[in-house]
Amino acid sequence: MNKELMEALDILEREKEISKETLFEAIENSLITAYKNHFGKADNVKVEIDRETCDYSCYAEKEVVEEVEDPVMQISPEDAKEIDPTAKVGDIVRIEIQSKEFGRIATQNAKSVILQKIREEERSVIYNQYFEKEKDVVTGIVQRYMGKNISINLGKADAILNENEQVRTEHFRPTERIKVYILEVRNTPKGPRILVSRTHPELVKRLFEAEVTEIKDGTVEIMSIAREAGSRTKIAVRSNNPNVDAVGACVGINGARVNSIVDELCGEKIDIVNWDDNPGNLIQNALSPAKIVAVFADPDEKTAKVVVPDYQLSLAIGKEGQNARLAARLTGYKIDIKSETQAKDAPGFRYEDYIYDDEEYEEEYEEEEYTDGDYEHNEYTQEQEVEESGGEV
């Protein structure tokens, strides 16, 4: 038994996850290559390796002929009988070849064949491993900055976090552990090229799937998500179980679940709202924490007109239009927001036909106040009121 070869193959299989069968084939091909480099051709060479003992034999098949024209392929009857006394003209004789006979150059070439095969298989294993994780979230370690790009070590391979996939407010130090979303895995001659992102909306979705058990088992479903990386994210969720509160499940006890995701996203605010098949109700939820007086949605044109109290207009629009912009992305509707005063003066904007009953609205808003999902609404509303009152609380 060739114990050294067996141990080497076991180590390669365990550490690099390359199958022994592939390694056996690489060794066989390398011996054939060495023979070809030494003798000029290897069409008649056979290599056999015992998979149990790792003992190998290399032999050439030569035809017995009266006149030898090609000594590599043919053998005379006299020489053939020295190997097999029963050999006669026309028979095929096996001649064992000792690998020690190969020259230095042939041996080096054989070694190169084995190493090349190992590298190819190693790249293939890594590519397949990370290709299965494409469109998923993995944990990596920040290695170094390459210009404006960041190299992230994912374990067996390095990924690239391009500048346009980075959040401007995030700054990482080498050796810091972060979660990234795998955008694409490309197979290149130099090995797999992995592109990752910190700005993709799916990153937030995958983090919720990992953190919230109800989402993982299908009880709660994320219907839509809109994100401005580094600032705010809105997600709409729906429960498939009437006894489970979708927003409450995502927020967790004292906000434990959503806070862990916020920490991973370096403080990015997250609004969680209830999904509703009624476009008007969905838009109302999406514009929270602003109060809505009237909503008119046109499903065919994918447009909506929204009326809010005068003092809620800036809150509904948000800082630099962010709240309205995210609500539009979340719902898929182009939203036109007007205050009550503006609506009355706008021609053709008959908000009176769609105004909510005040008592009914108050009851509905009180019921939804707990489940509107923005765990920072109170803080945000207070800041807005201070701004609207000219700095006086």
ZAMARGU-4260 file (C-alpha; in steps of 0.2 Angstrom, whole numbers, plus 5000, padded with zeros to 4 digits):
<rodrens>
0) 5000/5000/5000 | 5006/5017/4996 | 5003/5025/5012 | 5010/5042/5008 | 5000/5045/4993
5) 4984/5039/5003 | 4987/5052/5016 | 4990/5066/5004 | 4974/5062/4995 | 4965/5061/5012
10) 4971/5079/5016 | 4967/5086/5000 | 4949/5079/5000 | 4947/5085/5018 | 4954/5103/5017
15) 4950/5107/4999 | 4934/5097/4997 | 4941/5089/4981 | 4935/5071/4978 | 4948/5057/4978
20) 4942/5051/4961 | 4946/5067/4953 | 4963/5066/4961 | 4966/5049/4954 | 4961/5054/4937
25) 4974/5069/4938 | 4988/5057/4943 | 4983/5045/4929 | 4984/5059/4916 | 5000/5066/4923
30) 5009/5049/4921 | 5002/5048/4903 | 5008/5065/4900 | 5026/5061/4907 | 5027/5046/4896
35) 5022/5056/4880 | 5035/5069/4884 | 5048/5055/4887 | 5044/5044/4872 | 5035/5056/4860
40) 5018/5048/4860 | 5007/5040/4872 | 4992/5033/4862 | 4996/5015/4868 | 4999/5019/4887
45) 4987/5014/4900 | 4988/5019/4919 | 4979/5009/4932 | 4978/5015/4951 | 4970/5004/4964
50) 4958/5015/4973 | 4960/5005/4990 | 4979/5004/4991 | 4984/5018/4980 | 4996/5006/4971
55) 4998/5011/4953 | 5005/5003/4937 | 5009/5011/4921 | 5011/5000/4905 | 5012/5002/4886
60) 5003/4990/4874 | 5014/4986/4859 | 5009/4975/4844 | 5020/4960/4840 | 5027/4962/4821
65) 5040/4955/4811 | 5048/4971/4806 | 5048/4985/4819 | 5045/5002/4811 | 5039/5011/4827
70) 5047/5005/4843 | 5035/5015/4853 | 5020/5006/4846 | 5028/4989/4840 | 5039/4976/4847
75) 5048/4961/4838 | 5043/4943/4842 | 5060/4940/4850 | 5058/4954/4863 | 5039/4950/4865
80) 5043/4932/4870 | 5055/4938/4884 | 5040/4946/4892 | 5027/4933/4887 | 5033/4916/4880
85) 5016/4913/4872 | 5017/4929/4862 | 5016/4928/4843 | 5014/4940/4828 | 4998/4950/4829
90) 4997/4949/4848 | 4997/4964/4860 | 5010/4963/4873 | 5009/4974/4889 | 5026/4981/4894
95) 5027/4988/4911 | 5035/5006/4913 | 5044/5012/4928 | 5040/5030/4932 | 5058/5032/4938
100) 5064/5030/4920 | 5056/5047/4915 | 5067/5062/4914 | 5067/5077/4924 | 5058/5088/4912
105) 5044/5074/4910 | 5043/5073/4929 | 5041/5092/4930 | 5027/5092/4917 | 5018/5078/4926
110) 5019/5088/4942 | 5012/5103/4933 | 4997/5093/4927 | 4993/5087/4944 | 4994/5105/4952
115) 4984/5112/4938 | 4970/5100/4940 | 4970/5103/4959 | 4969/5122/4956 | 4955/5120/4944
120) 4945/5109/4955 | 4948/5120/4970 | 4941/5135/4960 | 4926/5125/4954 | 4922/5119/4972
125) 4923/5137/4978 | 4913/5144/4964 | 4899/5131/4967 | 4899/5134/4985 | 4896/5153/4983
130) 4885/5151/4968 | 4873/5142/4979 | 4873/5157/4991 | 4870/5170/4977 | 4855/5182/4982
135) 4858/5178/5000 | 4867/5186/5015 | 4884/5180/5022 | 4895/5186/5035 | 4912/5192/5030
140) 4928/5200/5038 | 4934/5217/5031 | 4952/5214/5024 | 4958/5230/5016 | 4953/5245/5005
145) 4958/5244/4987 | 4956/5262/4982 | 4937/5265/4985 | 4933/5247/4985 | 4933/5235/5000
150) 4940/5217/5000 | 4929/5206/5011 | 4935/5189/5016 | 4920/5176/5016 | 4931/5161/5022
155) 4937/5152/5007 | 4936/5167/4995 | 4937/5185/4994 | 4923/5197/4989 | 4923/5214/4982
160) 4912/5228/4989 | 4912/5241/4976 | 4910/5259/4979 | 4892/5261/4972 | 4887/5246/4983
165) 4893/5255/4999 | 4883/5265/5011 | 4890/5282/5012 | 4888/5284/5031 | 4896/5267/5035
170) 4915/5266/5038 | 4923/5249/5042 | 4939/5245/5050 | 4950/5230/5045 | 4946/5214/5054
175) 4928/5220/5057 | 4914/5208/5054 | 4899/5213/5043 | 4885/5205/5034 | 4884/5207/5015
180) 4872/5203/5001 | 4879/5192/4987 | 4875/5201/4971 | 4884/5190/4958 | 4896/5176/4957
185) 4906/5175/4941 | 4918/5161/4936 | 4934/5168/4929 | 4951/5160/4924 | 4958/5167/4940
190) 4945/5160/4951 | 4927/5165/4956 | 4924/5184/4957 | 4911/5188/4970 | 4902/5205/4970
195) 4893/5210/4987 | 4882/5224/4992 | 4877/5234/5008 | 4864/5245/4999 | 4853/5232/4991
200) 4835/5231/4998 | 4836/5212/4998 | 4849/5214/5012 | 4836/5220/5024 | 4823/5207/5018
205) 4836/5193/5022 | 4840/5200/5039 | 4822/5200/5044 | 4820/5182/5037 | 4835/5177/5048
210) 4829/5186/5063 | 4810/5184/5063 | 4805/5166/5065 | 4787/5169/5059 | 4794/5175/5042
215) 4806/5160/5041 | 4791/5148/5043 | 4779/5158/5032 | 4767/5164/5045 | 4772/5182/5041
220) 4776/5187/5023 | 4786/5203/5017 | 4775/5210/5003 | 4785/5225/4998 | 4801/5234/5003
225) 4808/5251/4999 | 4825/5257/5005 | 4836/5272/5005 | 4852/5264/5011 | 4860/5272/5027
230) 4844/5283/5030 | 4827/5274/5031 | 4818/5258/5025 | 4800/5255/5024 | 4793/5237/5023
235) 4775/5231/5021 | 4771/5214/5030 | 4756/5203/5030 | 4751/5189/5042 | 4744/5173/5035
240) 4738/5168/5052 | 4724/5179/5060 | 4731/5176/5077 | 4748/5183/5073 | 4751/5202/5072
245) 4763/5204/5057 | 4771/5221/5063 | 4772/5215/5081 | 4781/5199/5076 | 4794/5209/5066
250) 4797/5222/5080 | 4798/5209/5094 | 4797/5212/5112 | 4803/5230/5116 | 4809/5231/5099
255) 4822/5217/5101 | 4821/5210/5084 | 4821/5226/5074 | 4834/5234/5084 | 4846/5220/5081
260) 4844/5223/5062 | 4845/5242/5065 | 4862/5239/5074 | 4868/5228/5059 | 4863/5242/5047
265) 4873/5255/5058 | 4857/5264/5064 | 4847/5264/5048 | 4829/5268/5053 | 4816/5255/5048
270) 4797/5258/5047 | 4786/5242/5047 | 4768/5244/5041 | 4754/5232/5038 | 4750/5227/5020
275) 4733/5230/5013 | 4725/5224/4997 | 4715/5240/4997 | 4727/5253/4988 | 4719/5267/4998
280) 4723/5259/5015 | 4740/5253/5009 | 4745/5271/5005 | 4738/5277/5021 | 4749/5264/5030
285) 4764/5268/5020 | 4763/5287/5023 | 4764/5284/5042 | 4767/5292/5054 | 4757/5306/5045
290) 4739/5307/5048 | 4728/5305/5032 | 4712/5314/5029 | 4708/5307/5012 | 4715/5295/4999
295) 4709/5293/4981 | 4719/5279/4972 | 4717/5275/4953 | 4723/5256/4951 | 4723/5258/4932
300) 4734/5273/4931 | 4744/5268/4947 | 4742/5286/4954 | 4735/5292/4971 | 4729/5309/4978
305) 4731/5311/4996 | 4725/5325/5007 | 4733/5328/5024 | 4729/5341/5038 | 4739/5357/5035
310) 4750/5354/5050 | 4754/5336/5044 | 4760/5341/5027 | 4779/5342/5030 | 4778/5326/5041
315) 4769/5316/5026 | 4782/5322/5014 | 4796/5320/5025 | 4814/5327/5025 | 4819/5331/5007
320) 4803/5321/5002 | 4810/5305/5009 | 4794/5299/5017 | 4783/5301/5002 | 4796/5294/4990
325) 4798/5278/5000 | 4779/5277/5001 | 4778/5278/4982 | 4791/5264/4980 | 4783/5253/4993
330) 4765/5254/4985 | 4770/5256/4967 | 4759/5272/4966 | 4763/5289/4961 | 4757/5299/4976
335) 4752/5317/4975 | 4751/5324/4993 | 4741/5340/4996 | 4736/5349/5012 | 4718/5353/5016
340) 4720/5371/5011 | 4729/5366/4994 | 4716/5353/4990 | 4702/5365/4992 | 4710/5377/4980
345) 4715/5364/4967 | 4704/5362/4952 | 4696/5345/4950 | 4703/5339/4966 | 4686/5334/4975
350) 4693/5327/4991 | 4677/5330/5000 | 4670/5314/4991 | 4684/5304/4999 | 4685/5312/5016
355) 4685/5300/5031 | 4672/5302/5045 | 4682/5310/5060 | 4675/5299/5073 | 4678/5283/5063
360) 4696/5290/5058 | 4700/5293/5077 | 4695/5276/5082 | 4704/5268/5067 | 4720/5278/5070
365) 4720/5274/5089 | 4719/5255/5084 | 4733/5256/5072 | 4744/5267/5082 | 4752/5252/5091
370) 4754/5242/5074 | 4760/5256/5063 | 4777/5248/5065 | 4788/5264/5066 | 4797/5261/5082
375) 4804/5278/5081 | 4788/5287/5077 | 4787/5296/5094 | 4804/5303/5092 | 4802/5308/5074
380) 4785/5316/5077 | 4792/5326/5092 | 4806/5333/5081 | 4794/5338/5068 | 4783/5347/5080
385) 4797/5357/5086 | 4802/5361/5069 | 4784/5367/5064 | 4782/5377/5080 | 4798/5387/5076
390) 4808/5379/5090 | 4795/5379/5104 | 4788/5363/5111
</rodrens>
